[in-house]
Amino acid sequence: MHLKRRLLPVTRLIIAAWLLTGACAARDGDVVVDPYHEYRDDVERGEFRYDDSEDIPWIENETEILALPREQDLRPLAVGEMPDGLQLLVDERRIDVSPKDNVVRLWLVVRSRAGADNGSYEGYRCETGEYKVYAHANPTRKPPVTKAKRAQWRSVHAGRPGNYREILLKDYFCSIRGTRNPQEIRQAMNGRVGGGDTYFSH
């Protein structure tokens, strides 16, 4: 019992001396070597510095509004989010995806049971989950196509009831690799693209 009491202060003294030696070594500029340093990436080593000076700002192409689609080019698209009594049709032949601004552009037509059509020429961005209406169309008016006033990009507001634009982005226009090309979009509309390839996080 007496031996343990004598050893305890000695042990404390050794630990204190060891800590003091380490502190002095750190002050003297000694380098502590990380044995796994060469196996760590720049982020883990604290050496990563992101340089945004070379980032290229996104610039939207000037958009040419296409003429109204022909009836034979309009494809009904099954979208569960459409309100009852309305059908969504797509100008499948003229779907365009610009390689410069990566925007999907196409004519959409909403048709009622009575056969009344309301069309819109729209653009979609997979990177931001946004859409833009460039023009409106109504075959009964003159002129049938009118350019949208103050057109601007708007969020599709994912999860909102009756939002067919969200379905277009999620199921047809976007994939895990980004924006699909026109051929891939047509394949998706025909059910030839696997569900695991879809992507939409907004």
Contact map, one row per residue, 1 for C-alpha under 8 A:
1111100000000000000000000000000000000000000000000000000000000000000000000000000000000000000000000000000000000000000000000000000000000000000000000000000000000000000000000000000000000000000000000000000000
1111110000000000000000000000000000000000000000000000000000000000000000000000000000000000000000000000000000000000000000000000000000000000000000000000000000000000000000000000000000000000000000000000000000
1111111000000000000000000000000000000000000000000000000000000000000000000000000000000000000000000000000000000000000000000000000000000000000000000000000000000000000000000000000000000000000000000000000000
1111111100000000000000000000000000000000000000000000000000000000000000000000000000000000000000000000000000000000000000000000000000000000000000000000000000000000000000000000000000000000000000000000000000
1111111110000000000000000000000000000000000000000000000000000000000000000000000000000000000000000000000000000000000000000000000000000000000000000000000000000000000000000000000000000000000000000000000000
0111111111000000000000000000000000000000000000000000000000000000000000000000000000000000000000000000000000000000000000000000000000000000000000000000000000000000000000000000000000000000000000000000000000
0011111111100000000000000000000000000000000000000000000000000000000000000000000000000000000000000000000000000000000000000000000000000000000000000000000000000000000000000000000000000000000000000000000000
0001111111110000000000000000000000000000000000000000000000000000000000000000000000000000000000000000000000000000000000000000000000000000000000000000000000000000000000000000000000000000000000000000000000
0000111111111000000000000000000000000000000000000000000000000000000000000000000000000000000000000000000000000000000000000000000000000000000000000000000000000000000000000000000000000000000000000000000000
0000011111111100000000000000000000000000000000000000000000000000000000000000000000000000000000000000000000000000000000000000000000000000000000000000000000000000000000000000000000000000000000000000000000
0000001111111110000000000000000000000000000000000000000000000000000000000000000000000000000000000000000000000000000000000000000000000000000000000000000000000000000000000000000000000000000000000000000000
0000000111111111000000000000000000000000000000000000000000000000000000000000000000000000000000000000000000000000000000000000000000000000000000000000000000000000000000000000000000000000000000000000000000
0000000011111111100000000000000000000000000000000000000000000000000000000000000000000000000000000000000000000000000000000000000000000000000000000000000000000000000000000000000000000000000000000000000000
0000000001111111110000000000000000000000000000000000000000000000000000000000000000000000000000000000000000000000000000000000000000000000000000000000000000000000000000000000000000000000000000000000000000
0000000000111111111000000000000000000000000000000000000000000000000000000000000000000000000000000000000000000000000000000000000000000000000000000000000000000000000000000000000000000000000000000000000000
0000000000011111111100000000000000000000000000000000000000000000000000000000000000000000000000000000000000000000000000000000000000000000000000000000000000000000000000000000000000000000000000000000000000
0000000000001111111110000000000000000000000000000000000000000000000000000000000000000000000000000000000000000000000000000000000000000000000000000000000000000000000000000000000000000000000000000000000000
0000000000000111111111000000000000000000000000000000000000000000000000000000000000000000000000000000000000000000000000000000000000000000000000000000000000000000000000000000000000000000000000000000000000
0000000000000011111111100000000000000000000000000000000000000000000000000000000000000000000000000000000000000000000000000000000000000000000000000000000000000000000000000000000000000000000000000000000000
0000000000000001111111110000000000000000000000000000000000000000000000000000000000000000000000000000000000000000000000000000000000000000000000000000000000000000000000000000000000000000000000000000000000
0000000000000000111111111000000000000000000000000000000000000000000000000000000000000000000000000000000000000000000000000000000000000000000000000000000000000000000000000000000000000000000000000000000000
0000000000000000011111111100000000000000000000000000000000000000000000000000000000000000000000000000000000000000000000000000000000000000000000000000000000000000000000000000000000000000000000000000000000
0000000000000000001111111110000000000000000000000000000000000000000000000000000000000000000000000000000000000000000000000000000000000000000000000000000000000000000000000000000000000000000000000000000000
0000000000000000000111111111000000000000000000000000000000000000000000000000000000000000000000000000000000000000000000000000000000000000000000000000000000000000000000000000000000000000000000000000000000
0000000000000000000011111111110000000000000000000000000000000000000000000000000000000000000000000000000000000000000000000000000000000000000000000000000000000000000000000000000000000000000000000000000000
0000000000000000000001111111111000000000000000000000000000000000000000000000000000000000000000000000000000000000000000000000000000000000000000000000000000000000000000000000000000000000000000000000000000
0000000000000000000000111111110000000000000000000000000000000000000000000000000000000000000000000000000000000000000000000000000000000000000000000000000000000000000000000000000000000000000000000000000000
0000000000000000000000011111110000000000000000000000000000000000000000000000000000000000000000000000000000000000000000000000000000000000000000000000000000000000000000000000000000000000000000000000000000
0000000000000000000000001111111000000000000000000000000000000000000000000000000000000000000000000000000000000000000000000000000000000000000000000000000000000000000000000000000000000000000000000000000000
0000000000000000000000001111111100000000000000000000000000000000000000000000000000000000000000000000000000000000000000000000000000000000000000000000000000000000000000000000000000000000000000000000000000
0000000000000000000000000100111110000000000000000000000000000000000000000000000000000000000000000000000000000000000000000000000000000000000000000000000000000000000000000000000000000000000000000000000000
0000000000000000000000000000011111000000000000000000000000000000000000000000000000000000000000000000000000000000000000000000000000000000000000000000000000000000000000000000000000000000000000000000000000
0000000000000000000000000000001111101000000000000000000000000000000000000000000000000000000000000000000000000000000000000000000000000000000000000000000000000000000000000000000000000000000000000000000000
0000000000000000000000000000000111111000000000000000000000000000000000000000000000000000000000000000000000000000000000000000000000000000000000000000000000000000000000000000000000000000000000000000000000
0000000000000000000000000000000011111100000000000000000000000000000000000000000000000000000000000000000000000000000000000000000000000000000000000000000000000000000000000000000000000000000000000000000000
0000000000000000000000000000000001111111000000000000000000000000000000000000000000000000000000000000000000000000000000000000000000000000000000000000000000000000000000000000000000000000000000000000000000
0000000000000000000000000000000011111111000010000000000000000000000000000000000000000000000000000000000000000000000000000000000000000000000000000000000000000000000000000000000000000000000000000000000000
0000000000000000000000000000000000111111100000000000000000000000000000000000000000000000000000000000000000000000000000000000000000000000000000000000000000000000000000000000000000000000000000000000000000
0000000000000000000000000000000000011111100000000000000000000000000000000000000000000000000000000000000000000000000000000000000000000000000000000000000000000000000000000000000000000000000000000000000000
0000000000000000000000000000000000011111111110000000000000000000000000000000000000000000000000000000000000000000000000000000000000000000000000000000000000000000000000000000000000000000000000000000000000
0000000000000000000000000000000000000111111110000000000000000000000000000000000000000000000000000000000000000000000000000000000000000000000000000000000000000000000000000000000000000000000000000000000000
0000000000000000000000000000000000000001111111110000000000000000000000000000000000000000000000000000000000000000000000000000000000000000000000000000000000000000000000000000000000000000000000000000000000
0000000000000000000000000000000000000001111111110000000000000000000000000000000000000000000000000000000000000000000000000000000000000000000000000000000000000000000000000000000000000000000000000000000000
0000000000000000000000000000000000000001111111100000000000000000000000000000000000000000000000000000000000000000000000000000000000000000000000000000000000000000000000000000000000000000000000000000000000
0000000000000000000000000000000000001001111111110000000000000000000000000000000000000000000000000000000000000000000000000000000000000000000000000000000000000000000000000000000000000000000000000000000000
0000000000000000000000000000000000000000011111110000000000000000000000000000000000000000000000000000000000000000000000000000000000000000000000000000000000000000000000000000000000000000000000000000000000
0000000000000000000000000000000000000000011111111000000000000000000000000000000000000000000000000000000000000000000000000000000000000000000000000000000000000000000000000000000000000000000000000000000000
0000000000000000000000000000000000000000011011111100000000000000000000000000000000000000000000000000000000000000000000000000000000000000000000000000000000000000000000000000000000000000000000000000000000
0000000000000000000000000000000000000000000000111110000000000000000000000000000000000000000000000000000000000000000000000000000000000000000000000000000000000000000000000000000000000000000000000000000000
0000000000000000000000000000000000000000000000011111000000000000000000000000000000000000000000000000000000000000000000000000000000000000000000000000000000000000000000000000000000000000000000000000000000
0000000000000000000000000000000000000000000000001111110000000000000000000000000000000000000000000000000000000000000000000000000000000000000000000000000000000000000000000000000000000000000000000000000000
0000000000000000000000000000000000000000000000000111111000000000000000000000000000000000000000000000000000000000000000000000000000000000000000000000000000000000000000000000000000000000000000000000000000
0000000000000000000000000000000000000000000000000011111000000000000000000000000000000000000000000000000000000000000000000000000000000000000000000000000000000000000000000000000000000000000000000000000000
0000000000000000000000000000000000000000000000000011111100000000000000000000000000000000000000000000000000000000000000000000000000000000000000000000000000000000000000000000000000000000000000000000000000
0000000000000000000000000000000000000000000000000001111110000000000000000000000000000000000000000000000000000000000000000000000000000000000000000000000000000000000000000000000000000000000000000000000000
0000000000000000000000000000000000000000000000000000011111000000000000000000000000000000000000000000000000000000000000000000000000000000000000000000000000000000000000000000000000000000000000000000000000
0000000000000000000000000000000000000000000000000000001111100000000000000000000000000000000000000000000000000000000000000000000000000000000000000000000000000000000000000000000000000000000000000000000000
0000000000000000000000000000000000000000000000000000000111110000000000000000000000000000000000000000100000000000000000000000000000000000000000000000000000000000000000000000000000000000000000000000000000
0000000000000000000000000000000000000000000000000000000011111000000000000000000000000000000000000000100000000000000000000000000000000000000000000000000000000000000000000000000000000000000000000000000000
0000000000000000000000000000000000000000000000000000000001111100000000000000000000000000000000000000100000000000000000000000000000000000000000000000000000000000000000000000000000000000000000000000000000
0000000000000000000000000000000000000000000000000000000000111110000000000000000000000000000000000001100000000000000000000000000000000000000000000000000000000000000000000000000000000000000000000000000000
0000000000000000000000000000000000000000000000000000000000011111000000000000000000000000000000000000000000000000000000000000000000000000000000000000000000000000000000000000000000000000000000000000000000
0000000000000000000000000000000000000000000000000000000000001111100000000000000000000000000000000000000000000000000000000000000000000000000000000000000000000000000000000000000000000000000000000000000000
0000000000000000000000000000000000000000000000000000000000000111110000000000000000000000000000000000000000000000000000000000000000000000000000000000000000000000000000000000000000000000000000000000000000
0000000000000000000000000000000000000000000000000000000000000011111000000000000000000000000000000000000000000000000000001000000000000110000000000000000000000000000000000000000000000000000000000000000000
0000000000000000000000000000000000000000000000000000000000000001111100000000000000000000000000000000000000000000000000001000000000000000000000000000000000000000000000000000000000000000000000000000000000
0000000000000000000000000000000000000000000000000000000000000000111110000000000000000000000000000000000000000000000000000000000000000000000000001000000000000000000000000000000000000000000000000000000000
0000000000000000000000000000000000000000000000000000000000000000011111000000000000000000000000000000000000100000000000000000000000000000100000001000000000000000000000000000000000000000000000000000000000
0000000000000000000000000000000000000000000000000000000000000000001111101100000000000000001000000000000000100000000000000000000000000000000000000000000000000000000000000000000000000000000000000000000000
0000000000000000000000000000000000000000000000000000000000000000000111111100000000000000000000000000000000000000000000000000000000000000000000000000000000000000000000000000000000000000000000000000000000
0000000000000000000000000000000000000000000000000000000000000000000011111100000000000000000000000000000000000000000000000000000000000000000000000000000000000000000000000000000000000000000000000000000000
0000000000000000000000000000000000000000000000000000000000000000000001111110000000000000000000000000000000000000000000000000000000000000000000000000000000000000000000000000000000000000000000000000000000
0000000000000000000000000000000000000000000000000000000000000000000011111110000000000000011110000000000000000000000000000000000000000000000000000000000000000000000000000000000000000000000000000000000000
0000000000000000000000000000000000000000000000000000000000000000000011111111000000000000111100000000000000000000000000000000000000000000000000000000000000000000000000000000000000000000000000000000000000
0000000000000000000000000000000000000000000000000000000000000000000000011111100000000000111100000000000000000000000000000000000000000000000000000000000000000000000000000000000000000000000000000000000000
0000000000000000000000000000000000000000000000000000000000000000000000000111110000000011110000000000000000000000000000000000000000000000000000000000000000000000000000000000000000000000000000000000000000
0000000000000000000000000000000000000000000000000000000000000000000000000011111000000011110000000000000000000000000000000000000000000000000000000000000000000000000000000000000000000000000010000000000000
0000000000000000000000000000000000000000000000000000000000000000000000000001111100000001000000000000000000000000000000000000000000000000000000000000000000000000000000000000000000000000000000000000000000
0000000000000000000000000000000000000000000000000000000000000000000000000000111111000001000000000000000000000000000000000000000000000000000000000000000000000000000100100000000000000000000000000000000000
0000000000000000000000000000000000000000000000000000000000000000000000000000011111000000000000000000000000000000000000000000000000000000000000000000000000000000000100000000000000000000000000000000000000
0000000000000000000000000000000000000000000000000000000000000000000000000000001111100000000000000000000000000000000000000000000000000000000000000000000000000000111100100000000000000000000000000000000000
0000000000000000000000000000000000000000000000000000000000000000000000000000001111110111000000000000000000000000000000000000000000000000000000000000000000000000011100000000000000000000000000000000000000
0000000000000000000000000000000000000000000000000000000000000000000000000000000011111100000000000000000000000000000000000000000000000000000000000000000000000000010000000000000000000000000000000000000000
0000000000000000000000000000000000000000000000000000000000000000000000000000000001111100000000000000000000000000000000000000000000000000000000000000000000000000000000000000000000000000000000000000000000
0000000000000000000000000000000000000000000000000000000000000000000000000000000000111110000000000000000000000001100000000000000000000000000000000000000000000000000000000000000000000000000000000000000000
0000000000000000000000000000000000000000000000000000000000000000000000000000000001111111000000000000000000000111100000000000000000000000000000000000000000000000000000000000000000000000000000000000000000
0000000000000000000000000000000000000000000000000000000000000000000000000001100001001111100000000000000000000111100000000000000000000000000000000000000000000000000000000000000000000000000000000000000000
0000000000000000000000000000000000000000000000000000000000000000000000000001111001000111110000000000000000011110000000000000000000000000000000000000000000000000000000000000000000000000000000000000000000
0000000000000000000000000000000000000000000000000000000000000000000000000111100000000011111000000000000000011110000000000000000000000000000000000000000000000000000000000000000000000000000000000000000000
0000000000000000000000000000000000000000000000000000000000000000000000001111100000000001111100000000000001111000000000000000000000000000000000000000000000000000000000000000000000000000000000000000000000
0000000000000000000000000000000000000000000000000000000000000000000010001110000000000000111111100000000001110000000000000000000000000000000000000000000000000000000000000000000000000000000000000000000000
0000000000000000000000000000000000000000000000000000000000000000000000001110000000000000011111100000000001000000000000000000000000000000000000000000000000000000000000000000000000000000010000000000000000
0000000000000000000000000000000000000000000000000000000000000000000000001000000000000000001111100000000000000000000000000000000000000000000000000000000000000000000000000000000000000000000000000000000000
0000000000000000000000000000000000000000000000000000000000000000000000000000000000000000001111110000000001000000000000000000000000000000000000000000000000000000000000000000000000000000000000000000000000
0000000000000000000000000000000000000000000000000000000000000000000000000000000000000000001111111000000111100000000000000000000000000000000000000000000000000000000000000000000000000100000000000000000000
0000000000000000000000000000000000000000000000000000000000000000000000000000000000000000000001111100000111000000000000000000000000000000000000000000000000000000000000000000000000001100000000000000000000
0000000000000000000000000000000000000000000000000000000000000000000000000000000000000000000000111110011110000000000000000000000000000000000000000000000000000000000000000000000000011100000000000000000000
0000000000000000000000000000000000000000000000000000000000000000000000000000000000000000000000011111111100000000000000000000000000000000000000000000000000000000000000000000000000000000000000000000000000
0000000000000000000000000000000000000000000000000000000000000000000000000000000000000000000000001111110000000000000000000000000000000000000000000000000000000000000000000000000000000000000000000000000000
0000000000000000000000000000000000000000000000000000000000001000000000000000000000000000000000000111110000000000000000000000000000000000000000000000000000000000000000000000000000000000000000000000000000
0000000000000000000000000000000000000000000000000000000001111000000000000000000000000000000000000111111000000000000000000000000000000000000000000000000000000000000000000000000000000000000000000000000000
0000000000000000000000000000000000000000000000000000000000000000000000000000000000000000000000001111111100000000000000000000100000000000000000000000000000000000000000000000000000100000000000000000000000
0000000000000000000000000000000000000000000000000000000000000000000000000000000000000000000000001100111110000000000000000011110000000000000000000000000000000000000000000000000000100000000000000000000000
0000000000000000000000000000000000000000000000000000000000000000000000000000000000000000000000111100011111000000000000000011100000000000000000000000000000000000000000000000100000100000000000000000000000
0000000000000000000000000000000000000000000000000000000000000000000000000000000000000000000000111000001111100000000000001111000000000000000000000000000000000000000000000000000000000000000000000000000000
0000000000000000000000000000000000000000000000000000000000000000000000000000000000000000011101110000000111110000000000001110000000000000000000000000000000000000000000000000000000000000000000000000000000
0000000000000000000000000000000000000000000000000000000000000000000110000000000000000000011000100000000011111000000000111100000000000000000000000000000000000000000000000000000000000000000000000000000000
0000000000000000000000000000000000000000000000000000000000000000000000000000000000000001111000000000000001111100000000111100000000000000000000000000000000000000000000000000000000000000000000000000000000
0000000000000000000000000000000000000000000000000000000000000000000000000000000000000001110000000000000000111110000011110000000000000000000000000000000000000000000000000000000000000000000000000000000000
0000000000000000000000000000000000000000000000000000000000000000000000000000000000000111100000000000000000011111000011100000000000000000000000000000000000000000000000000000000000000000000000000000000000
0000000000000000000000000000000000000000000000000000000000000000000000000000000000000111100000000000000000001111101111000000000000000000000000000000000000000000000000000000000000000000000000000000000000
0000000000000000000000000000000000000000000000000000000000000000000000000000000000001110000000000000000000000111111110000000000000000000000000000000000000000000000000000000000000000000000000000000000000
0000000000000000000000000000000000000000000000000000000000000000000000000000000000001110000000000000000000000011111100000000000000000000000000000000000000000000000000000000000000000000000000000000000000
0000000000000000000000000000000000000000000000000000000000000000000000000000000000000000000000000000000000000001111100000000000000000000000000000000000000000000000000000000000000000000000000000000000000
0000000000000000000000000000000000000000000000000000000000000000000000000000000000000000000000000000000000000011111110000000000000000000000000000000000000000000000000000000000000000000000000000000000000
0000000000000000000000000000000000000000000000000000000000000000000000000000000000000000000000000000000000000011111111000000000000000000000000000000000000000000000000000000000000000000000000000000000000
0000000000000000000000000000000000000000000000000000000000000000000000000000000000000000000000000000000000001111001111100000000000000000011000000000000000000000000000000000000000000000000000000000000000
0000000000000000000000000000000000000000000000000000000000000000000000000000000000000000000000000000000000001110000111110000000000000001111000000000000000000000000000000000000000000000000000000000000000
0000000000000000000000000000000000000000000000000000000000000000000000000000000000000000000000000000000000111100000011111000000000000001110000000000000000000000000000000000000000000000000000000000000000
0000000000000000000000000000000000000000000000000000000000000000000000000000000000000000000000000000000000111000000001111100000000001111100000000000000000000000000000000000000000000000000000000000000000
0000000000000000000000000000000000000000000000000000000000000000110000000000000000000000000000000000000011110000000000111110000000001111000000000000000000000000000000000000000000000000000000000000000000
0000000000000000000000000000000000000000000000000000000000000000000000000000000000000000000000000000000011110000000000011111000000111110000000000000000000000000000000000000000000000000000000000000000000
0000000000000000000000000000000000000000000000000000000000000000000000000000000000000000000000000000001111000000000000001111100000111100000000000000000000000000000000000000000000000000000000000000000000
0000000000000000000000000000000000000000000000000000000000000000000000000000000000000000000000000000001110000000000000000111110011110000000000000000000000000000000000001000000000000000000000000000000000
0000000000000000000000000000000000000000000000000000000000000000000000000000000000000000000000000000011100000000000000000011111111100000000000000000000000000000000000000000000000100000000000000000000000
0000000000000000000000000000000000000000000000000000000000000000000000000000000000000000000000000000001000000000000000000001111111000000000000000000000000000000000000001000110001100000000000000000000100
0000000000000000000000000000000000000000000000000000000000000000000000000000000000000000000000000000000000000000000000000000111110000000000000000000000000000000000000000000000001100000000000000000000000
0000000000000000000000000000000000000000000000000000000000000000000000000000000000000000000000000000000000000000000000000000111111000000000000000000000000100000000000000000000000000000000000000000000001
0000000000000000000000000000000000000000000000000000000000000000000000000000000000000000000000000000000000000000000000000001111111100000000000000000000000110000000000001000000000000000000000000000000111
0000000000000000000000000000000000000000000000000000000000000000000000000000000000000000000000000000000000000000000000000001110111110000000000000000000011110000000000000000000000000000000000000000000000
0000000000000000000000000000000000000000000000000000000000000000000000000000000000000000000000000000000000000000000000000111100011111000000000000000000011110000000010000000000000000000000000000000000000
0000000000000000000000000000000000000000000000000000000000000000000000000000000000000000000000000000000000000000000000000111000001111100000000000000001111000000000000000000000000000000000000000000000000
0000000000000000000000000000000000000000000000000000000000000000000000000000000000000000000000000000000000000000000000011110000000111111000000000001001100000000000000000000000000000000000000000000000000
0000000000000000000000000000000000000000000000000000000000000000100000000000000000000000000000000000000000000000000000011110000000011111000000000011001000000000000000000000000000000000000000000000000000
0000000000000000000000000000000000000000000000000000000000000000100000000000000000000000000000000000000000000000000000011100000000001111100000001111000000000000000000000000000000000000000000000000000000
0000000000000000000000000000000000000000000000000000000000000000000000000000000000000000000000000000000000000000000001111000000000001111110000001111000000000000000000000000000000000000000000000000000000
0000000000000000000000000000000000000000000000000000000000000000000100000000000000000000000000000000000000000000000001110000000000000011111000011100000000000000000000000000000000000000000000000000000000
0000000000000000000000000000000000000000000000000000000000000000000000000000000000000000000000000000000000000000000011100000000000000001111110011000000000000000000000000000000000000000000000000000000000
0000000000000000000000000000000000000000000000000000000000000000000000000000000000000000000000000000000000000000000011000000000000000000111111011000000000000000000000000000000000000000000000000000000000
0000000000000000000000000000000000000000000000000000000000000000000000000000000000000000000000000000000000000000000000000000000000000000011111010000000000000000000000000000000000000000000000000000000000
0000000000000000000000000000000000000000000000000000000000000000000000000000000000000000000000000000000000000000000000000000000000000000011111110000000000000000000000000000000000000000000000000000000000
0000000000000000000000000000000000000000000000000000000000000000000000000000000000000000000000000000000000000000000000000000000000000000001111111000000000000000000000000000000000000000000000000000000000
0000000000000000000000000000000000000000000000000000000000000000000000000000000000000000000000000000000000000000000000000000000000000000000011111100000000000000000000000000000000000000000000000000000000
0000000000000000000000000000000000000000000000000000000000000000000000000000000000000000000000000000000000000000000000000000000000000000111111111100000000000000000000000000000000000000000000000000000000
0000000000000000000000000000000000000000000000000000000000000000001100000000000000000000000000000000000000000000000000000000000000000011111001111110000000000000000000000000000000000000000000000000000000
0000000000000000000000000000000000000000000000000000000000000000000000000000000000000000000000000000000000000000000000000000000000000011100000111111000000000000000000000000000000000000000000000000000000
0000000000000000000000000000000000000000000000000000000000000000000000000000000000000000000000000000000000000000000000000000000000000111000000001111100000000000000000000000000000000000000000000000000000
0000000000000000000000000000000000000000000000000000000000000000000000000000000000000000000000000000000000000000000000000000000000001111000000000111111000000000000000000000000000000000000000000000000000
0000000000000000000000000000000000000000000000000000000000000000000000000000000000000000000000000000000000000000000000000000000000000000000000000011111000000000000000000000000000000000000000000000000000
0000000000000000000000000000000000000000000000000000000000000000000000000000000000000000000000000000000000000000000000000000000000000000000000000001111100000000000000000000000000000000000000000000000000
0000000000000000000000000000000000000000000000000000000000000000000000000000000000000000000000000000000000000000000000000000000000011100000000000001111110000000000000000000000000000000000000000000000000
0000000000000000000000000000000000000000000000000000000000000000000000000000000000000000000000000000000000000000000000000000000000011000000000000000011111000000000000000000000000000000000000000000000000
0000000000000000000000000000000000000000000000000000000000000000000000000000000000000000000000000000000000000000000000000000000001110000000000000000001111100000000000000000000000000000000000000000000000
0000000000000000000000000000000000000000000000000000000000000000000000000000000000000000000000000000000000000000000000000000000001110000000000000000000111110000000000000000000000000000000000000000000000
0000000000000000000000000000000000000000000000000000000000000000000000000000000000000000000000000000000000000000000000000000000111100000000000000000000011111000000000000000000000000000000000000000000000
0000000000000000000000000000000000000000000000000000000000000000000000000000000000000000000000000000000000000000000000000000000011100000000000000000000001111100001011000000000000000000000000000000000000
0000000000000000000000000000000000000000000000000000000000000000000000000000000000000000000000000000000000000000000000000000000000000000000000000000000000111111000001000000000000000000000000000000000001
0000000000000000000000000000000000000000000000000000000000000000000000000000000000000000000000000000000000000000000000000000000000000000000000000000000000011111001001000000000000000000000000000000000001
0000000000000000000000000000000000000000000000000000000000000000000000000000000000000000000000000000000000000000000000000000000000000000000000000000000000001111101001000000000000000000000000000000000000
0000000000000000000000000000000000000000000000000000000000000000000000000000000000000000000000000000000000000000000000000000000000000000000000000000000000001111111000000000000000000000000000000000000000
0000000000000000000000000000000000000000000000000000000000000000000000000000000010000000000000000000000000000000000000000000000000000000000000000000000000000011111000000000000000000000000000000000000000
0000000000000000000000000000000000000000000000000000000000000000000000000000000011100000000000000000000000000000000000000000000000000000000000000000000000000001111100000000000000000000000000000000000000
0000000000000000000000000000000000000000000000000000000000000000000000000000000011000000000000000000000000000000000000000000000000000000000000000000000000010111111111100000000000000000000000000000000000
0000000000000000000000000000000000000000000000000000000000000000000000000000001111000000000000000000000000000000000000000000000000000000000000000000000000000000011111110000000000000000000000000000000000
0000000000000000000000000000000000000000000000000000000000000000000000000000000000000000000000000000000000000000000000000000000000100000000000000000000000010000001111111000000000000000000000000000000000
0000000000000000000000000000000000000000000000000000000000000000000000000000000000000000000000000000000000000000000000000000000000000000000000000000000000011110001111111100000000000000000000000000000000
0000000000000000000000000000000000000000000000000000000000000000000000000000001010000000000000000000000000000000000000000000000000000000000000000000000000000000001111111111000000000000000000000000000000
0000000000000000000000000000000000000000000000000000000000000000000000000000000000000000000000000000000000000000000000000000000000000000000000000000000000000000000111111111100000000000000000000000000000
0000000000000000000000000000000000000000000000000000000000000000000000000000000000000000000000000000000000000000000000000001010010000000000000000000000000000000000011111111110000000000000000000000000100
0000000000000000000000000000000000000000000000000000000000000000000000000000000000000000000000000000000000000000000000000000000000000000000000000000000000000000000001111111111000000000000000000000011100
0000000000000000000000000000000000000000000000000000000000000000000000000000000000000000000000000000000000000000000000000000000000000000000000000000000000000000000000111111110000000000000100000010011000
0000000000000000000000000000000000000000000000000000000000000000000000000000000000000000000000000000000000000000000000000000000000000000000000000000000000000000000000111111110000000000100110000000010000
0000000000000000000000000000000000000000000000000000000000000000000000000000000000000000000000000000000100000000000000000000010000000000000000000000000000000000000000011111111000110000100000000000000000
0000000000000000000000000000000000000000000000000000000000000000000000000000000000000000000000000000000000000000000000000000010000000000000000000000000000000000000000001111111111110000000000000000011100
0000000000000000000000000000000000000000000000000000000000000000000000000000000000000000000000000000000000000000000000000000000000000000000000000000000000000000000000000100111111110000000000000000111100
0000000000000000000000000000000000000000000000000000000000000000000000000000000000000000000000000000000000000000000000000000000000000000000000000000000000000000000000000000011111000000000000000000111000
0000000000000000000000000000000000000000000000000000000000000000000000000000000000000000000000000000000000000000000000000000000000000000000000000000000000000000000000000000011111110000000000000000000000
0000000000000000000000000000000000000000000000000000000000000000000000000000000000000000000000000000000000000000000000000000011000000000000000000000000000000000000000000000011111110000000000000000001000
0000000000000000000000000000000000000000000000000000000000000000000000000000000000000000000000000000011100000000000000000000111000000000000000000000000000000000000000000000111011111000000000000000000000
0000000000000000000000000000000000000000000000000000000000000000000000000000000000000000000000001000000000000000000000000000000000000000000000000000000000000000000000000000111011111111100000000000000000
0000000000000000000000000000000000000000000000000000000000000000000000000000000000000000000000011000000000000000000000000000000000000000000000000000000000000000000000000000000000111111100000000000000000
0000000000000000000000000000000000000000000000000000000000000000000000000000000000000000000000111000000000000000000000000000000000000000000000000000000000000000000000000000000000011111110000000000000000
0000000000000000000000000000000000000000000000000000000000000000000000000000000000000000000000000000000000000000000000000000000000000000000000000000000000000000000000000000000000011111111000000000000000
0000000000000000000000000000000000000000000000000000000000000000000000000000000000000000000000000000000000000000000000000000000000000000000000000000000000000000000000000000000000011111111100001000000000
0000000000000000000000000000000000000000000000000000000000000000000000000000000000000000000000000000000000000000000000000000000000000000000000000000000000000000000000000001100000011111111110000000000000
0000000000000000000000000000000000000000000000000000000000000000000000000000000000000000000100000000000000000000000000000000000000000000000000000000000000000000000000000000000000000111111111000000000000
0000000000000000000000000000000000000000000000000000000000000000000000000000000000000000000000000000000000000000000000000000000000000000000000000000000000000000000000000000000000000011111111111000000000
0000000000000000000000000000000000000000000000000000000000000000000000000000000000000000000000000000000000000000000000000000000000000000000000000000000000000000000000000011000000000001111111111000000000
0000000000000000000000000000000000000000000000000000000000000000000000000000100000000000000000000000000000000000000000000000000000000000000000000000000000000000000000000001000000000000111111110000000000
0000000000000000000000000000000000000000000000000000000000000000000000000000000000000000000000000000000000000000000000000000000000000000000000000000000000000000000000000000000000000000011111110000000000
0000000000000000000000000000000000000000000000000000000000000000000000000000000000000000000000000000000000000000000000000000000000000000000000000000000000000000000000000000000000000000001111111100000000
0000000000000000000000000000000000000000000000000000000000000000000000000000000000000000000000000000000000000000000000000000000000000000000000000000000000000000000000000000000000000000001111111100000000
0000000000000000000000000000000000000000000000000000000000000000000000000000000000000000000000000000000000000000000000000000000000000000000000000000000000000000000000000000000000000001001100111110100000
0000000000000000000000000000000000000000000000000000000000000000000000000000000000000000000000000000000000000000000000000000000000000000000000000000000000000000000000000000000000000000000000111111110000
0000000000000000000000000000000000000000000000000000000000000000000000000000000000000000000000000000000000000000000000000000000000000000000000000000000000000000000000000010000000000000000000001111110000
0000000000000000000000000000000000000000000000000000000000000000000000000000000000000000000000000000000000000000000000000000000000000000000000000000000000000000000000000000000000000000000000000111110000
0000000000000000000000000000000000000000000000000000000000000000000000000000000000000000000000000000000000000000000000000000000000000000000000000000000000000000000000000000001100000000000000001111111000
0000000000000000000000000000000000000000000000000000000000000000000000000000000000000000000000000000000000000000000000000000000000000000000000000000000000000000000000000111011100000000000000000111111100
0000000000000000000000000000000000000000000000000000000000000000000000000000000000000000000000000000000000000000000000000000000000000000000000000000000000000000000000000110011101000000000000000000111110
0000000000000000000000000000000000000000000000000000000000000000000000000000000000000000000000000000000000000000000000000000010010000000000000000000000000000000000000001100011000000000000000000000011111
0000000000000000000000000000000000000000000000000000000000000000000000000000000000000000000000000000000000000000000000000000000010000000000000000000000000000000000000000000000000000000000000000000001111
0000000000000000000000000000000000000000000000000000000000000000000000000000000000000000000000000000000000000000000000000000000110000000000000000000000000001100000000000000000000000000000000000000000111
